[in-house]
Amino acid sequence: MHDHDTTSADQRRLQAPAFPDDDGAAAAQVGDALAAYAADRAAYPQALAAIAESRLLVPVVAVLGAVEYDAQGLAHDKTSDMATVLLTGADGRQALLAFTSMETMAAWRADARPVPVPARDAARAALQEGAAAVVVDVAGPTTLAIEGEDLRAMAHGWRLTWVGEKTAWVAPV
């Protein structure tokens, strides 16, 4: 029997993991920057810069698609899907959730499954979903919201840099 698959061998290869040495812990510089931000909100730019260069865990959770009933009338899941989580704030705006570690994600919801992504990809996904922000570590210990110009710049892969006492986003060359 001949294989009639027209896919080349190169196309069938699995890609290497983006974070091969990832143990699920927050990067030390991210933890330090968030601790500084918790102590002094003026440290937001440093926390933002650390997160922008890091790996985040975007949670996916099972969402019930349809229910079926057996002969005894008991309900059972017929279909379910996996979905990212959008949080809706009191003002109606939505935010994509992201976490710095497995520990902080489990504190929010133990059954969530992590999708490790560069922070820029989390920001990009938030914008594609129509969200106004990425909320990092919503269950603590330190929560940080990335929104507005910061969210858009991060989604484009720009780097936060310091110009004297001020910060600016710089496009990659």
Steps between C-alpha positions, in 0.01 A plus 500: 500500500635841407475807714322769298560773756630804311632664817879520494708357783596855603135595545426203725768575757401617842656828593735517793342642815531876526614472862686167528637560852175642639412347837187711546658740748499875452827640367703647787513848343120497456445398863738770621339766281147407615611506865643850446173604331299362795708712738492813283262551206756740348696184405236421233737567207760258637235231557359561152847475341574173683167349395536620140817291464361193675295188446142515621254216551164563334239270654258293299199338663236252391173659395188287472374488143191277523327276751336165433270302728522126559208255538474590869473870421848583633688775321844430351747711307452430132762742371742743651755744364814657640501879517715783626353704782380858472416683821232770480551795734235710670538757220421234237850484355655158451849377583692188405640320803868402511721367776869515585509146643312176545467590868321829433278336237405216737412759767244635255370172361667163551331334199624756246756379249799723422601614155849650530547798267728801471334801664465671160288206379272530804461872426432425133238237594328748732470756221378236254228403750395865534625517860616829645769349723707206611465441873804322641465283814137592571503288820819663625724531676546810282259579218607720211281626215653580162275721288485783252824606332697248707284211378525607136877557515556164668285328237723648228812365672631843596742537792451732793807715555599791719579846367626686803222477759232412245414183313431445132410201285752434225418304186730208419750561223 
